[in-house]
Amino acid sequence: MSDQLRKRLYQAEQKAKHQSEVDLSLMNREAAKAEEQGFTIIRQKRVNRTPFSQTINPNILCLNELGYLKAAELGFLFMLAPLLKIGVNAIVDPHTDQYCSVAELAFLLKRSRQKTSEMISTLIKKGIMYEFANIHELRIYGRQVSRRPFFLSPEIICCGDKNKLESGVTQLMTHHDLLEKKGIKLPIKAIVEPHATYGRLVNRKQFLQFQQQLRKQSGSK
C-alpha cells in the first residue's frame, strides 16, 4: 500500500469518526435557544440496569447496638437480598419472578424447610419480615387460597430506588410497624404521603413531622 493511499484512508477514517461524534458545543447552543423559547431539551445518561439491593446501614447499626437481631438472622436477611423484587421488596424466585413459598425458599437457600419456616416466623414477630393475607379470599372462602407472599422491610434492605417503594405494600408495613410499637426508633423510616404514587425512605426527623401532620389532619376531620 502506497503512502498516499494510506494517508487517504487515515483521513477518511478520521472524517467518519468526527461525523459520528456528537458536537456537544453545538448541542449546548441549541439547548440554550430552545430554553429561550420555553422548551427544555432533556439530557439522558446511560442507566445501569443491574438489579441490586442496598442495606440501610444506619438502621442495621441501630439494631446491632440494641442486640435486636442475632448473627444467624442477619445472615438469613443477607441471603434474601438477591431474591427481593424491585420496588416491592417481596421475596420471589429469580428464575420465575413468582412469590416464594416456604418450601421453595428453603430450596433456593439450600436450607431445611423447618429451619426456614422457624426463621421466617421469628423475623415476622420481630417486625423485620411481613406476610399479608388476602382479606377478600378470607371473606369468600374462609381461608387463604392463593399464595401468601413474604416481604422484607425496606427499612432494613431496600431493593431498588428508595424513593419509589410500592405504595400499597409500604402502607401495610407502616400500619403494622412493630419496631416503632416496641420503642425501637430507627434513624431511617418508610412513609407514604397522601395520594402519593410511591412510598419513600426518609430520616427520622422527616418521619416525625409526617406523623405529626397526619395527626393534625385526622384531628381536624
Secondary structure, 3 states (H helix, E strand, C coil): CCHHHHHHHHHHHHHHHHHHCCCHHHHHHHHHHHHHCCCCCCCCCCCCCCCCEEECHHHHHHHHHHCCCCHHHHHHHHHHHHHECCCCCEEECCCCCCECCHHHHHHHHCCCHHHHHHHHHHHHHCCCEEECCCHHHHHHHCCCCCCCCEEECCCCEEECCCCCEEHHHHHHHHHCCHHHHCCCCCCEEEECCCCCCEEEEEEHHHHHHHHHHHHHHHHCC
